[in-house]
């Protein structure tokens, strides 16, 4: 497909999801998924956390979040983590709020990755042994967002 005029230099920068407890979410994305915290933008009522993968080369923080591709932005509205009446956020996968779907990461060895997630107590939405598609899994982050885990080179 030819390039579309006027889009040279465009890049997919990030996807934002809201999180109830920033500490639990940061721990999950950093310690379970191995992402690096790129930038943090505190505001009076909310804080933004940008995370992504560092695969060597230029510094992961070079140029900040605005100059990176494929980041996740965790938006934490202050106070939700300690509000007993807070209902949480919808993952986008239940009625009547269907829409969002999932995030996805690809891994070099899906069996090893899923075994590691299981050993860490990460909840699964779909294990490799569930259903007909035995080469993908879905795990859940602390807010119930689905994360598809698929092998490098996966073709649906």
Secondary structure, DSSP 8 states (H G I E B T S, - for coil): ----TT-TT----EEEEEES-HHHHHHIIIIIS--EEEEEEE-SSEEEEEEE---SSS-TTTT-GGG-SSEEEEEEETTGGG-TT------S-STTS----EEEEEES-HHHHHHHHHHTT--EEE-TTSSS-TTEEEEE-TT--EEEEEETT---
